[in-house]
Amino acid sequence: MKVIEYIAEVLPNGSLALPDDIRKELGSQTQVKVTLAVETPSMPDPQKGWQIFKNLGKDAVAGKLSNTSTKHDEYLYGTRK
């Protein structure tokens, strides 16, 4: 038995697209055995994301953002008149 492996995307209608090179390799075969291994996409670790976010300020250059709270309020509410 010959084994051909490839990663396929399930189409909205539930079918799997068969790449041309595999279709050619199958030739005139009318029956094949298909085995599916479903992979669940892994979710990113939220703790790792928070750690990256917390480390952003550690590498910041001091004094580059003057009046940050004032600038933030002006951004949200507009400049004072």
mmJSON file of the N, C-alpha and C atoms, coordinates in Angstrom:
{"data_MODEL":{"atom_site":{
"group_PDB":["ATOM","ATOM","ATOM","ATOM","ATOM","ATOM","ATOM","ATOM","ATOM","ATOM","ATOM","ATOM","ATOM","ATOM","ATOM","ATOM","ATOM","ATOM","ATOM","ATOM","ATOM","ATOM","ATOM","ATOM","ATOM","ATOM","ATOM","ATOM","ATOM","ATOM","ATOM","ATOM","ATOM","ATOM","ATOM","ATOM","ATOM","ATOM","ATOM","ATOM","ATOM","ATOM","ATOM","ATOM","ATOM","ATOM","ATOM","ATOM","ATOM","ATOM","ATOM","ATOM","ATOM","ATOM","ATOM","ATOM","ATOM","ATOM","ATOM","ATOM","ATOM","ATOM","ATOM","ATOM","ATOM","ATOM","ATOM","ATOM","ATOM","ATOM","ATOM","ATOM","ATOM","ATOM","ATOM","ATOM","ATOM","ATOM","ATOM","ATOM","ATOM","ATOM","ATOM","ATOM","ATOM","ATOM","ATOM","ATOM","ATOM","ATOM","ATOM","ATOM","ATOM","ATOM","ATOM","ATOM","ATOM","ATOM","ATOM","ATOM","ATOM","ATOM","ATOM","ATOM","ATOM","ATOM","ATOM","ATOM","ATOM","ATOM","ATOM","ATOM","ATOM","ATOM","ATOM","ATOM","ATOM","ATOM","ATOM","ATOM","ATOM","ATOM","ATOM","ATOM","ATOM","ATOM","ATOM","ATOM","ATOM","ATOM","ATOM","ATOM","ATOM","ATOM","ATOM","ATOM","ATOM","ATOM","ATOM","ATOM","ATOM","ATOM","ATOM","ATOM","ATOM","ATOM","ATOM","ATOM","ATOM","ATOM","ATOM","ATOM","ATOM","ATOM","ATOM","ATOM","ATOM","ATOM","ATOM","ATOM","ATOM","ATOM","ATOM","ATOM","ATOM","ATOM","ATOM","ATOM","ATOM","ATOM","ATOM","ATOM","ATOM","ATOM","ATOM","ATOM","ATOM","ATOM","ATOM","ATOM","ATOM","ATOM","ATOM","ATOM","ATOM","ATOM","ATOM","ATOM","ATOM","ATOM","ATOM","ATOM","ATOM","ATOM","ATOM","ATOM","ATOM","ATOM","ATOM","ATOM","ATOM","ATOM","ATOM","ATOM","ATOM","ATOM","ATOM","ATOM","ATOM","ATOM","ATOM","ATOM","ATOM","ATOM","ATOM","ATOM","ATOM","ATOM","ATOM","ATOM","ATOM","ATOM","ATOM","ATOM","ATOM","ATOM","ATOM","ATOM","ATOM","ATOM","ATOM","ATOM","ATOM","ATOM","ATOM","ATOM","ATOM","ATOM","ATOM","ATOM","ATOM","ATOM","ATOM"],
"id":[1,2,3,4,5,6,7,8,9,10,11,12,13,14,15,16,17,18,19,20,21,22,23,24,25,26,27,28,29,30,31,32,33,34,35,36,37,38,39,40,41,42,43,44,45,46,47,48,49,50,51,52,53,54,55,56,57,58,59,60,61,62,63,64,65,66,67,68,69,70,71,72,73,74,75,76,77,78,79,80,81,82,83,84,85,86,87,88,89,90,91,92,93,94,95,96,97,98,99,100,101,102,103,104,105,106,107,108,109,110,111,112,113,114,115,116,117,118,119,120,121,122,123,124,125,126,127,128,129,130,131,132,133,134,135,136,137,138,139,140,141,142,143,144,145,146,147,148,149,150,151,152,153,154,155,156,157,158,159,160,161,162,163,164,165,166,167,168,169,170,171,172,173,174,175,176,177,178,179,180,181,182,183,184,185,186,187,188,189,190,191,192,193,194,195,196,197,198,199,200,201,202,203,204,205,206,207,208,209,210,211,212,213,214,215,216,217,218,219,220,221,222,223,224,225,226,227,228,229,230,231,232,233,234,235,236,237,238,239,240,241,242,243],
"type_symbol":["N","C","C","N","C","C","N","C","C","N","C","C","N","C","C","N","C","C","N","C","C","N","C","C","N","C","C","N","C","C","N","C","C","N","C","C","N","C","C","N","C","C","N","C","C","N","C","C","N","C","C","N","C","C","N","C","C","N","C","C","N","C","C","N","C","C","N","C","C","N","C","C","N","C","C","N","C","C","N","C","C","N","C","C","N","C","C","N","C","C","N","C","C","N","C","C","N","C","C","N","C","C","N","C","C","N","C","C","N","C","C","N","C","C","N","C","C","N","C","C","N","C","C","N","C","C","N","C","C","N","C","C","N","C","C","N","C","C","N","C","C","N","C","C","N","C","C","N","C","C","N","C","C","N","C","C","N","C","C","N","C","C","N","C","C","N","C","C","N","C","C","N","C","C","N","C","C","N","C","C","N","C","C","N","C","C","N","C","C","N","C","C","N","C","C","N","C","C","N","C","C","N","C","C","N","C","C","N","C","C","N","C","C","N","C","C","N","C","C","N","C","C","N","C","C","N","C","C","N","C","C","N","C","C","N","C","C","N","C","C","N","C","C"],
"label_atom_id":["N","CA","C","N","CA","C","N","CA","C","N","CA","C","N","CA","C","N","CA","C","N","CA","C","N","CA","C","N","CA","C","N","CA","C","N","CA","C","N","CA","C","N","CA","C","N","CA","C","N","CA","C","N","CA","C","N","CA","C","N","CA","C","N","CA","C","N","CA","C","N","CA","C","N","CA","C","N","CA","C","N","CA","C","N","CA","C","N","CA","C","N","CA","C","N","CA","C","N","CA","C","N","CA","C","N","CA","C","N","CA","C","N","CA","C","N","CA","C","N","CA","C","N","CA","C","N","CA","C","N","CA","C","N","CA","C","N","CA","C","N","CA","C","N","CA","C","N","CA","C","N","CA","C","N","CA","C","N","CA","C","N","CA","C","N","CA","C","N","CA","C","N","CA","C","N","CA","C","N","CA","C","N","CA","C","N","CA","C","N","CA","C","N","CA","C","N","CA","C","N","CA","C","N","CA","C","N","CA","C","N","CA","C","N","CA","C","N","CA","C","N","CA","C","N","CA","C","N","CA","C","N","CA","C","N","CA","C","N","CA","C","N","CA","C","N","CA","C","N","CA","C","N","CA","C","N","CA","C","N","CA","C","N","CA","C","N","CA","C","N","CA","C","N","CA","C","N","CA","C","N","CA","C"],
"label_alt_id":[null,null,null,null,null,null,null,null,null,null,null,null,null,null,null,null,null,null,null,null,null,null,null,null,null,null,null,null,null,null,null,null,null,null,null,null,null,null,null,null,null,null,null,null,null,null,null,null,null,null,null,null,null,null,null,null,null,null,null,null,null,null,null,null,null,null,null,null,null,null,null,null,null,null,null,null,null,null,null,null,null,null,null,null,null,null,null,null,null,null,null,null,null,null,null,null,null,null,null,null,null,null,null,null,null,null,null,null,null,null,null,null,null,null,null,null,null,null,null,null,null,null,null,null,null,null,null,null,null,null,null,null,null,null,null,null,null,null,null,null,null,null,null,null,null,null,null,null,null,null,null,null,null,null,null,null,null,null,null,null,null,null,null,null,null,null,null,null,null,null,null,null,null,null,null,null,null,null,null,null,null,null,null,null,null,null,null,null,null,null,null,null,null,null,null,null,null,null,null,null,null,null,null,null,null,null,null,null,null,null,null,null,null,null,null,null,null,null,null,null,null,null,null,null,null,null,null,null,null,null,null,null,null,null,null,null,null,null,null,null,null,null,null],
"label_comp_id":["MET","MET","MET","LYS","LYS","LYS","VAL","VAL","VAL","ILE","ILE","ILE","GLU","GLU","GLU","TYR","TYR","TYR","ILE","ILE","ILE","ALA","ALA","ALA","GLU","GLU","GLU","VAL","VAL","VAL","LEU","LEU","LEU","PRO","PRO","PRO","ASN","ASN","ASN","GLY","GLY","GLY","SER","SER","SER","LEU","LEU","LEU","ALA","ALA","ALA","LEU","LEU","LEU","PRO","PRO","PRO","ASP","ASP","ASP","ASP","ASP","ASP","ILE","ILE","ILE","ARG","ARG","ARG","LYS","LYS","LYS","GLU","GLU","GLU","LEU","LEU","LEU","GLY","GLY","GLY","SER","SER","SER","GLN","GLN","GLN","THR","THR","THR","GLN","GLN","GLN","VAL","VAL","VAL","LYS","LYS","LYS","VAL","VAL","VAL","THR","THR","THR","LEU","LEU","LEU","ALA","ALA","ALA","VAL","VAL","VAL","GLU","GLU","GLU","THR","THR","THR","PRO","PRO","PRO","SER","SER","SER","MET","MET","MET","PRO","PRO","PRO","ASP","ASP","ASP","PRO","PRO","PRO","GLN","GLN","GLN","LYS","LYS","LYS","GLY","GLY","GLY","TRP","TRP","TRP","GLN","GLN","GLN","ILE","ILE","ILE","PHE","PHE","PHE","LYS","LYS","LYS","ASN","ASN","ASN","LEU","LEU","LEU","GLY","GLY","GLY","LYS","LYS","LYS","ASP","ASP","ASP","ALA","ALA","ALA","VAL","VAL","VAL","ALA","ALA","ALA","GLY","GLY","GLY","LYS","LYS","LYS","LEU","LEU","LEU","SER","SER","SER","ASN","ASN","ASN","THR","THR","THR","SER","SER","SER","THR","THR","THR","LYS","LYS","LYS","HIS","HIS","HIS","ASP","ASP","ASP","GLU","GLU","GLU","TYR","TYR","TYR","LEU","LEU","LEU","TYR","TYR","TYR","GLY","GLY","GLY","THR","THR","THR","ARG","ARG","ARG","LYS","LYS","LYS"],
"label_asym_id":["A","A","A","A","A","A","A","A","A","A","A","A","A","A","A","A","A","A","A","A","A","A","A","A","A","A","A","A","A","A","A","A","A","A","A","A","A","A","A","A","A","A","A","A","A","A","A","A","A","A","A","A","A","A","A","A","A","A","A","A","A","A","A","A","A","A","A","A","A","A","A","A","A","A","A","A","A","A","A","A","A","A","A","A","A","A","A","A","A","A","A","A","A","A","A","A","A","A","A","A","A","A","A","A","A","A","A","A","A","A","A","A","A","A","A","A","A","A","A","A","A","A","A","A","A","A","A","A","A","A","A","A","A","A","A","A","A","A","A","A","A","A","A","A","A","A","A","A","A","A","A","A","A","A","A","A","A","A","A","A","A","A","A","A","A","A","A","A","A","A","A","A","A","A","A","A","A","A","A","A","A","A","A","A","A","A","A","A","A","A","A","A","A","A","A","A","A","A","A","A","A","A","A","A","A","A","A","A","A","A","A","A","A","A","A","A","A","A","A","A","A","A","A","A","A","A","A","A","A","A","A","A","A","A","A","A","A","A","A","A","A","A","A"],
"label_entity_id":["1","1","1","1","1","1","1","1","1","1","1","1","1","1","1","1","1","1","1","1","1","1","1","1","1","1","1","1","1","1","1","1","1","1","1","1","1","1","1","1","1","1","1","1","1","1","1","1","1","1","1","1","1","1","1","1","1","1","1","1","1","1","1","1","1","1","1","1","1","1","1","1","1","1","1","1","1","1","1","1","1","1","1","1","1","1","1","1","1","1","1","1","1","1","1","1","1","1","1","1","1","1","1","1","1","1","1","1","1","1","1","1","1","1","1","1","1","1","1","1","1","1","1","1","1","1","1","1","1","1","1","1","1","1","1","1","1","1","1","1","1","1","1","1","1","1","1","1","1","1","1","1","1","1","1","1","1","1","1","1","1","1","1","1","1","1","1","1","1","1","1","1","1","1","1","1","1","1","1","1","1","1","1","1","1","1","1","1","1","1","1","1","1","1","1","1","1","1","1","1","1","1","1","1","1","1","1","1","1","1","1","1","1","1","1","1","1","1","1","1","1","1","1","1","1","1","1","1","1","1","1","1","1","1","1","1","1","1","1","1","1","1","1"],
"label_seq_id":[1,1,1,2,2,2,3,3,3,4,4,4,5,5,5,6,6,6,7,7,7,8,8,8,9,9,9,10,10,10,11,11,11,12,12,12,13,13,13,14,14,14,15,15,15,16,16,16,17,17,17,18,18,18,19,19,19,20,20,20,21,21,21,22,22,22,23,23,23,24,24,24,25,25,25,26,26,26,27,27,27,28,28,28,29,29,29,30,30,30,31,31,31,32,32,32,33,33,33,34,34,34,35,35,35,36,36,36,37,37,37,38,38,38,39,39,39,40,40,40,41,41,41,42,42,42,43,43,43,44,44,44,45,45,45,46,46,46,47,47,47,48,48,48,49,49,49,50,50,50,51,51,51,52,52,52,53,53,53,54,54,54,55,55,55,56,56,56,57,57,57,58,58,58,59,59,59,60,60,60,61,61,61,62,62,62,63,63,63,64,64,64,65,65,65,66,66,66,67,67,67,68,68,68,69,69,69,70,70,70,71,71,71,72,72,72,73,73,73,74,74,74,75,75,75,76,76,76,77,77,77,78,78,78,79,79,79,80,80,80,81,81,81],
"pdbx_PDB_ins_code":[null,null,null,null,null,null,null,null,null,null,null,null,null,null,null,null,null,null,null,null,null,null,null,null,null,null,null,null,null,null,null,null,null,null,null,null,null,null,null,null,null,null,null,null,null,null,null,null,null,null,null,null,null,null,null,null,null,null,null,null,null,null,null,null,null,null,null,null,null,null,null,null,null,null,null,null,null,null,null,null,null,null,null,null,null,null,null,null,null,null,null,null,null,null,null,null,null,null,null,null,null,null,null,null,null,null,null,null,null,null,null,null,null,null,null,null,null,null,null,null,null,null,null,null,null,null,null,null,null,null,null,null,null,null,null,null,null,null,null,null,null,null,null,null,null,null,null,null,null,null,null,null,null,null,null,null,null,null,null,null,null,null,null,null,null,null,null,null,null,null,null,null,null,null,null,null,null,null,null,null,null,null,null,null,null,null,null,null,null,null,null,null,null,null,null,null,null,null,null,null,null,null,null,null,null,null,null,null,null,null,null,null,null,null,null,null,null,null,null,null,null,null,null,null,null,null,null,null,null,null,null,null,null,null,null,null,null,null,null,null,null,null,null],
"Cartn_x":[0.846,0.0,0.891,0.602,1.352,0.662,1.447,0.904,1.266,0.248,0.441,-0.141,0.658,0.179,0.212,-0.815,-0.827,-1.788,-1.64,-2.52,-3.577,-4.827,-5.934,-6.81,-7.465,-8.437,-9.827,-10.681,-12.051,-12.808,-13.372,-14.111,-15.479,-16.136,-17.44,-18.484,-18.387,-19.363,-18.977,-17.881,-17.465,-16.5,-16.182,-15.264,-13.821,-12.901,-11.477,-10.948,-10.177,-9.577,-8.396,-8.298,-7.196,-6.222,-4.995,-4.028,-3.762,-3.453,-3.226,-2.115,-1.017,0.089,-0.306,-1.148,-1.616,-2.615,-3.466,-4.43,-3.698,-2.616,-1.82,-1.145,-0.663,0.022,-0.925,-2.178,-3.157,-3.473,-3.321,-3.554,-4.976,-5.119,-6.45,-7.042,-6.472,-7.024,-8.452,-9.365,-10.762,-11.162,-10.375,-10.687,-9.432,-9.598,-8.496,-9.015,-8.126,-8.467,-8.01,-8.919,-8.611,-8.679,-7.64,-7.608,-7.441,-8.317,-8.267,-7.725,-6.831,-6.333,-6.668,-7.588,-8.047,-7.132,-6.588,-5.736,-6.501,-6.558,-7.195,-6.146,-6.434,-5.449,-5.213,-3.963,-3.652,-3.878,-4.424,-4.678,-3.411,-3.109,-1.938,-2.147,-1.068,-1.119,-1.345,-2.484,-2.754,-1.709,-1.152,-0.14,1.108,1.459,2.623,2.356,1.141,0.776,0.858,0.351,0.423,1.869,2.7,4.109,4.8,4.505,5.076,4.602,3.304,2.741,3.41,3.593,4.209,5.668,6.345,7.756,7.959,6.908,7.058,7.601,7.095,7.537,8.951,9.438,10.784,11.86,11.572,12.548,12.37,11.389,11.1,12.207,12.427,13.412,12.73,13.305,12.708,12.663,11.555,11.425,10.981,10.714,10.308,8.833,8.042,6.621,6.305,6.433,6.143,4.638,4.177,2.766,1.858,2.181,1.415,-0.045,-0.349,-1.754,-2.523,-1.893,-2.543,-2.773,-1.771,-1.901,-2.994,-3.073,-4.098,-5.486,-5.688,-6.99,-7.329,-6.347,-6.589,-6.96,-6.357,-6.686,-8.13,-8.525,-9.876,-10.947,-10.686,-11.726,-11.494,-10.419,-10.107,-9.246,-8.654,-7.779,-8.608,-8.021,-8.707,-8.698,-9.766,-9.863,-9.756],
"Cartn_y":[-1.175,0.0,1.238,2.165,3.415,4.468,5.224,6.261,7.624,8.468,9.85,10.74,11.643,12.553,13.986,14.744,16.173,16.839,18.117,18.879,19.534,19.32,19.852,20.753,21.665,22.53,22.0,21.939,21.502,22.678,22.461,23.511,23.699,24.843,25.1,24.013,23.344,22.29,20.946,20.909,19.697,18.83,19.208,18.396,18.841,17.995,18.301,18.455,19.487,19.687,18.74,18.098,17.186,17.892,18.148,18.853,18.104,18.865,18.287,17.251,17.517,16.557,15.215,15.248,13.995,13.317,14.099,13.55,12.827,13.43,12.802,11.535,11.596,10.441,9.252,9.539,8.462,7.813,8.579,8.037,7.554,6.316,5.774,5.001,5.156,4.471,4.943,4.005,4.379,4.258,3.553,3.405,3.684,4.495,4.795,4.744,4.488,4.515,5.859,6.58,7.906,7.844,8.311,8.401,9.869,10.355,11.764,11.893,12.813,13.178,14.648,14.921,16.29,16.967,18.113,18.883,20.108,20.286,21.458,22.551,23.73,24.812,25.134,25.268,25.573,27.057,27.325,28.701,29.261,30.529,31.12,31.214,31.109,31.18,32.625,32.916,34.306,34.854,33.993,34.463,34.947,34.28,34.705,36.082,36.29,37.587,38.706,38.435,39.449,39.741,38.726,38.923,39.812,39.578,40.419,41.857,42.028,43.367,44.083,43.366,43.98,44.346,43.602,43.872,45.041,45.487,46.595,47.848,48.153,49.35,49.251,48.055,47.885,48.306,48.195,48.544,49.968,50.69,52.033,53.012,53.999,55.036,56.118,56.435,57.426,58.796,59.502,60.868,61.007,59.936,60.021,60.373,60.107,60.428,61.42,62.68,63.686,63.896,64.142,64.405,63.298,62.074,60.967,60.988,61.295,61.294,62.416,63.583,64.7,64.357,63.798,63.413,62.358,61.436,60.401,61.021,61.937,62.583,63.418,64.11,64.903,64.001,62.841,61.896,61.421,61.124,60.611,61.687,62.854,63.87,65.111,65.146,66.32,67.291,68.233,69.195,70.223,70.725,71.761,73.061,73.801,75.095,76.216],
"Cartn_z":[0.0,0.0,0.0,-0.881,-0.972,-0.096,0.652,1.532,0.972,0.819,0.375,1.463,1.979,3.021,2.522,2.876,2.592,3.561,3.738,4.619,3.751,4.114,3.321,4.174,3.511,4.165,3.841,4.849,4.619,4.018,2.848,2.152,2.792,2.568,3.191,2.924,1.777,1.474,2.089,2.86,3.541,2.763,1.541,0.745,0.959,0.534,0.604,-0.811,-1.029,-2.347,-2.493,-3.636,-3.918,-4.846,-4.391,-5.232,-6.54,-7.582,-8.91,-8.916,-8.194,-8.216,-7.601,-6.577,-5.98,-6.91,-7.54,-8.497,-9.623,-10.118,-11.182,-10.675,-9.425,-8.861,-8.69,-8.394,-8.25,-9.594,-10.649,-11.984,-12.158,-12.558,-12.855,-11.682,-10.491,-9.317,-9.089,-8.92,-8.698,-7.237,-6.45,-5.033,-4.21,-3.196,-2.288,-0.855,0.067,1.484,2.032,2.662,3.199,4.722,5.377,6.833,7.199,8.061,8.456,9.872,10.058,11.385,11.577,12.471,12.685,13.693,13.314,14.21,14.678,15.972,16.543,16.666,16.104,16.227,17.702,18.067,19.461,19.727,20.895,21.302,21.949,21.685,22.329,23.841,24.577,26.032,26.457,27.121,27.526,28.493,29.347,30.294,29.568,28.481,27.701,27.086,26.608,26.041,27.066,28.269,29.325,29.697,29.727,30.075,29.043,27.776,26.714,26.885,27.169,27.357,28.534,29.643,30.823,30.578,29.739,29.459,28.499,27.828,26.881,27.559,28.75,29.454,29.995,30.203,30.753,29.763,28.48,27.453,26.928,27.464,26.961,27.359,26.51,26.786,27.612,28.76,29.654,29.002,29.221,28.741,27.299,26.623,25.219,25.067,26.081,26.03,27.142,26.835,27.859,27.965,29.176,29.452,28.912,29.205,28.631,29.04,30.29,30.707,30.027,29.878,29.185,27.725,27.072,25.662,25.491,26.446,26.381,26.456,27.415,27.555,26.327,25.778,24.568,23.397,23.331,22.269,22.413,23.658,23.882,23.777,24.358,24.496,23.648,22.928,22.119,22.9,22.193,22.86,23.602,24.703,25.482,24.718,24.866,24.179,25.162],
"occupancy":[1.0,1.0,1.0,1.0,1.0,1.0,1.0,1.0,1.0,1.0,1.0,1.0,1.0,1.0,1.0,1.0,1.0,1.0,1.0,1.0,1.0,1.0,1.0,1.0,1.0,1.0,1.0,1.0,1.0,1.0,1.0,1.0,1.0,1.0,1.0,1.0,1.0,1.0,1.0,1.0,1.0,1.0,1.0,1.0,1.0,1.0,1.0,1.0,1.0,1.0,1.0,1.0,1.0,1.0,1.0,1.0,1.0,1.0,1.0,1.0,1.0,1.0,1.0,1.0,1.0,1.0,1.0,1.0,1.0,1.0,1.0,1.0,1.0,1.0,1.0,1.0,1.0,1.0,1.0,1.0,1.0,1.0,1.0,1.0,1.0,1.0,1.0,1.0,1.0,1.0,1.0,1.0,1.0,1.0,1.0,1.0,1.0,1.0,1.0,1.0,1.0,1.0,1.0,1.0,1.0,1.0,1.0,1.0,1.0,1.0,1.0,1.0,1.0,1.0,1.0,1.0,1.0,1.0,1.0,1.0,1.0,1.0,1.0,1.0,1.0,1.0,1.0,1.0,1.0,1.0,1.0,1.0,1.0,1.0,1.0,1.0,1.0,1.0,1.0,1.0,1.0,1.0,1.0,1.0,1.0,1.0,1.0,1.0,1.0,1.0,1.0,1.0,1.0,1.0,1.0,1.0,1.0,1.0,1.0,1.0,1.0,1.0,1.0,1.0,1.0,1.0,1.0,1.0,1.0,1.0,1.0,1.0,1.0,1.0,1.0,1.0,1.0,1.0,1.0,1.0,1.0,1.0,1.0,1.0,1.0,1.0,1.0,1.0,1.0,1.0,1.0,1.0,1.0,1.0,1.0,1.0,1.0,1.0,1.0,1.0,1.0,1.0,1.0,1.0,1.0,1.0,1.0,1.0,1.0,1.0,1.0,1.0,1.0,1.0,1.0,1.0,1.0,1.0,1.0,1.0,1.0,1.0,1.0,1.0,1.0,1.0,1.0,1.0,1.0,1.0,1.0,1.0,1.0,1.0,1.0,1.0,1.0,1.0,1.0,1.0,1.0,1.0,1.0],
"B_iso_or_equiv":[0.0,0.0,0.0,0.0,0.0,0.0,0.0,0.0,0.0,0.0,0.0,0.0,0.0,0.0,0.0,0.0,0.0,0.0,0.0,0.0,0.0,0.0,0.0,0.0,0.0,0.0,0.0,0.0,0.0,0.0,0.0,0.0,0.0,0.0,0.0,0.0,0.0,0.0,0.0,0.0,0.0,0.0,0.0,0.0,0.0,0.0,0.0,0.0,0.0,0.0,0.0,0.0,0.0,0.0,0.0,0.0,0.0,0.0,0.0,0.0,0.0,0.0,0.0,0.0,0.0,0.0,0.0,0.0,0.0,0.0,0.0,0.0,0.0,0.0,0.0,0.0,0.0,0.0,0.0,0.0,0.0,0.0,0.0,0.0,0.0,0.0,0.0,0.0,0.0,0.0,0.0,0.0,0.0,0.0,0.0,0.0,0.0,0.0,0.0,0.0,0.0,0.0,0.0,0.0,0.0,0.0,0.0,0.0,0.0,0.0,0.0,0.0,0.0,0.0,0.0,0.0,0.0,0.0,0.0,0.0,0.0,0.0,0.0,0.0,0.0,0.0,0.0,0.0,0.0,0.0,0.0,0.0,0.0,0.0,0.0,0.0,0.0,0.0,0.0,0.0,0.0,0.0,0.0,0.0,0.0,0.0,0.0,0.0,0.0,0.0,0.0,0.0,0.0,0.0,0.0,0.0,0.0,0.0,0.0,0.0,0.0,0.0,0.0,0.0,0.0,0.0,0.0,0.0,0.0,0.0,0.0,0.0,0.0,0.0,0.0,0.0,0.0,0.0,0.0,0.0,0.0,0.0,0.0,0.0,0.0,0.0,0.0,0.0,0.0,0.0,0.0,0.0,0.0,0.0,0.0,0.0,0.0,0.0,0.0,0.0,0.0,0.0,0.0,0.0,0.0,0.0,0.0,0.0,0.0,0.0,0.0,0.0,0.0,0.0,0.0,0.0,0.0,0.0,0.0,0.0,0.0,0.0,0.0,0.0,0.0,0.0,0.0,0.0,0.0,0.0,0.0,0.0,0.0,0.0,0.0,0.0,0.0,0.0,0.0,0.0,0.0,0.0,0.0],
"pdbx_formal_charge":[null,null,null,null,null,null,null,null,null,null,null,null,null,null,null,null,null,null,null,null,null,null,null,null,null,null,null,null,null,null,null,null,null,null,null,null,null,null,null,null,null,null,null,null,null,null,null,null,null,null,null,null,null,null,null,null,null,null,null,null,null,null,null,null,null,null,null,null,null,null,null,null,null,null,null,null,null,null,null,null,null,null,null,null,null,null,null,null,null,null,null,null,null,null,null,null,null,null,null,null,null,null,null,null,null,null,null,null,null,null,null,null,null,null,null,null,null,null,null,null,null,null,null,null,null,null,null,null,null,null,null,null,null,null,null,null,null,null,null,null,null,null,null,null,null,null,null,null,null,null,null,null,null,null,null,null,null,null,null,null,null,null,null,null,null,null,null,null,null,null,null,null,null,null,null,null,null,null,null,null,null,null,null,null,null,null,null,null,null,null,null,null,null,null,null,null,null,null,null,null,null,null,null,null,null,null,null,null,null,null,null,null,null,null,null,null,null,null,null,null,null,null,null,null,null,null,null,null,null,null,null,null,null,null,null,null,null,null,null,null,null,null,null],
"auth_seq_id":[1,1,1,2,2,2,3,3,3,4,4,4,5,5,5,6,6,6,7,7,7,8,8,8,9,9,9,10,10,10,11,11,11,12,12,12,13,13,13,14,14,14,15,15,15,16,16,16,17,17,17,18,18,18,19,19,19,20,20,20,21,21,21,22,22,22,23,23,23,24,24,24,25,25,25,26,26,26,27,27,27,28,28,28,29,29,29,30,30,30,31,31,31,32,32,32,33,33,33,34,34,34,35,35,35,36,36,36,37,37,37,38,38,38,39,39,39,40,40,40,41,41,41,42,42,42,43,43,43,44,44,44,45,45,45,46,46,46,47,47,47,48,48,48,49,49,49,50,50,50,51,51,51,52,52,52,53,53,53,54,54,54,55,55,55,56,56,56,57,57,57,58,58,58,59,59,59,60,60,60,61,61,61,62,62,62,63,63,63,64,64,64,65,65,65,66,66,66,67,67,67,68,68,68,69,69,69,70,70,70,71,71,71,72,72,72,73,73,73,74,74,74,75,75,75,76,76,76,77,77,77,78,78,78,79,79,79,80,80,80,81,81,81],
"auth_comp_id":["MET","MET","MET","LYS","LYS","LYS","VAL","VAL","VAL","ILE","ILE","ILE","GLU","GLU","GLU","TYR","TYR","TYR","ILE","ILE","ILE","ALA","ALA","ALA","GLU","GLU","GLU","VAL","VAL","VAL","LEU","LEU","LEU","PRO","PRO","PRO","ASN","ASN","ASN","GLY","GLY","GLY","SER","SER","SER","LEU","LEU","LEU","ALA","ALA","ALA","LEU","LEU","LEU","PRO","PRO","PRO","ASP","ASP","ASP","ASP","ASP","ASP","ILE","ILE","ILE","ARG","ARG","ARG","LYS","LYS","LYS","GLU","GLU","GLU","LEU","LEU","LEU","GLY","GLY","GLY","SER","SER","SER","GLN","GLN","GLN","THR","THR","THR","GLN","GLN","GLN","VAL","VAL","VAL","LYS","LYS","LYS","VAL","VAL","VAL","THR","THR","THR","LEU","LEU","LEU","ALA","ALA","ALA","VAL","VAL","VAL","GLU","GLU","GLU","THR","THR","THR","PRO","PRO","PRO","SER","SER","SER","MET","MET","MET","PRO","PRO","PRO","ASP","ASP","ASP","PRO","PRO","PRO","GLN","GLN","GLN","LYS","LYS","LYS","GLY","GLY","GLY","TRP","TRP","TRP","GLN","GLN","GLN","ILE","ILE","ILE","PHE","PHE","PHE","LYS","LYS","LYS","ASN","ASN","ASN","LEU","LEU","LEU","GLY","GLY","GLY","LYS","LYS","LYS","ASP","ASP","ASP","ALA","ALA","ALA","VAL","VAL","VAL","ALA","ALA","ALA","GLY","GLY","GLY","LYS","LYS","LYS","LEU","LEU","LEU","SER","SER","SER","ASN","ASN","ASN","THR","THR","THR","SER","SER","SER","THR","THR","THR","LYS","LYS","LYS","HIS","HIS","HIS","ASP","ASP","ASP","GLU","GLU","GLU","TYR","TYR","TYR","LEU","LEU","LEU","TYR","TYR","TYR","GLY","GLY","GLY","THR","THR","THR","ARG","ARG","ARG","LYS","LYS","LYS"],
"auth_asym_id":["A","A","A","A","A","A","A","A","A","A","A","A","A","A","A","A","A","A","A","A","A","A","A","A","A","A","A","A","A","A","A","A","A","A","A","A","A","A","A","A","A","A","A","A","A","A","A","A","A","A","A","A","A","A","A","A","A","A","A","A","A","A","A","A","A","A","A","A","A","A","A","A","A","A","A","A","A","A","A","A","A","A","A","A","A","A","A","A","A","A","A","A","A","A","A","A","A","A","A","A","A","A","A","A","A","A","A","A","A","A","A","A","A","A","A","A","A","A","A","A","A","A","A","A","A","A","A","A","A","A","A","A","A","A","A","A","A","A","A","A","A","A","A","A","A","A","A","A","A","A","A","A","A","A","A","A","A","A","A","A","A","A","A","A","A","A","A","A","A","A","A","A","A","A","A","A","A","A","A","A","A","A","A","A","A","A","A","A","A","A","A","A","A","A","A","A","A","A","A","A","A","A","A","A","A","A","A","A","A","A","A","A","A","A","A","A","A","A","A","A","A","A","A","A","A","A","A","A","A","A","A","A","A","A","A","A","A","A","A","A","A","A","A"],
"auth_atom_id":["N","CA","C","N","CA","C","N","CA","C","N","CA","C","N","CA","C","N","CA","C","N","CA","C","N","CA","C","N","CA","C","N","CA","C","N","CA","C","N","CA","C","N","CA","C","N","CA","C","N","CA","C","N","CA","C","N","CA","C","N","CA","C","N","CA","C","N","CA","C","N","CA","C","N","CA","C","N","CA","C","N","CA","C","N","CA","C","N","CA","C","N","CA","C","N","CA","C","N","CA","C","N","CA","C","N","CA","C","N","CA","C","N","CA","C","N","CA","C","N","CA","C","N","CA","C","N","CA","C","N","CA","C","N","CA","C","N","CA","C","N","CA","C","N","CA","C","N","CA","C","N","CA","C","N","CA","C","N","CA","C","N","CA","C","N","CA","C","N","CA","C","N","CA","C","N","CA","C","N","CA","C","N","CA","C","N","CA","C","N","CA","C","N","CA","C","N","CA","C","N","CA","C","N","CA","C","N","CA","C","N","CA","C","N","CA","C","N","CA","C","N","CA","C","N","CA","C","N","CA","C","N","CA","C","N","CA","C","N","CA","C","N","CA","C","N","CA","C","N","CA","C","N","CA","C","N","CA","C","N","CA","C","N","CA","C","N","CA","C","N","CA","C","N","CA","C","N","CA","C","N","CA","C"],
"pdbx_PDB_model_num":[1,1,1,1,1,1,1,1,1,1,1,1,1,1,1,1,1,1,1,1,1,1,1,1,1,1,1,1,1,1,1,1,1,1,1,1,1,1,1,1,1,1,1,1,1,1,1,1,1,1,1,1,1,1,1,1,1,1,1,1,1,1,1,1,1,1,1,1,1,1,1,1,1,1,1,1,1,1,1,1,1,1,1,1,1,1,1,1,1,1,1,1,1,1,1,1,1,1,1,1,1,1,1,1,1,1,1,1,1,1,1,1,1,1,1,1,1,1,1,1,1,1,1,1,1,1,1,1,1,1,1,1,1,1,1,1,1,1,1,1,1,1,1,1,1,1,1,1,1,1,1,1,1,1,1,1,1,1,1,1,1,1,1,1,1,1,1,1,1,1,1,1,1,1,1,1,1,1,1,1,1,1,1,1,1,1,1,1,1,1,1,1,1,1,1,1,1,1,1,1,1,1,1,1,1,1,1,1,1,1,1,1,1,1,1,1,1,1,1,1,1,1,1,1,1,1,1,1,1,1,1,1,1,1,1,1,1,1,1,1,1,1,1]
}}}
